[in-house]
Amino acid sequence: MARSSTTLEKLVGVLAFAVAYATMRLLGAGTNIRILAGALVGFLLALIPYFVARRKGLSIFASRSLAAGAVVGAIGGALFALPLSIVLAIIAWRKQPLPPPTTVPSAGMPPRGR
């Protein structure tokens, strides 16, 4: 079941659209194409750490690595997105997945059923 978006998420979406529109109007067409191409290259390069993290069960790290790759790619192009994707893939590869939560009662609480 899909969750409904909150007011804050809607506000952030509207603000992001307004900033993107203002940026596209203020910058020239060549700059816009470079920014979008850099974001696309960054996103594609970030697929490497994304799949490494998904395989390890780190879904939050995986989605954030995609976002980081797109942002860094838009700012610095492939020159900065490639090292970022390599570093994020190494971090995801070496990171241990979180253990499943335990149902041990906290300290000071009597066990149930007694």
HUJO-V310065 format. One record per helix or strand of 3 or more residues. SS is the DSSP state (alpha for helix, beta for strand). FROM is the first residue (numbers start at 0). LEN is the number of residues. If there is no record, write none. Layout:
# HUJO-V310065
ss=SS from=FROM len=LEN
ss=SS from=FROM len=LEN
This chain:
# HUJO-V310065
ss=alpha from=6 len=20
ss=alpha from=28 len=17
ss=alpha from=46 len=10
ss=alpha from=58 len=18
ss=alpha from=77 len=17
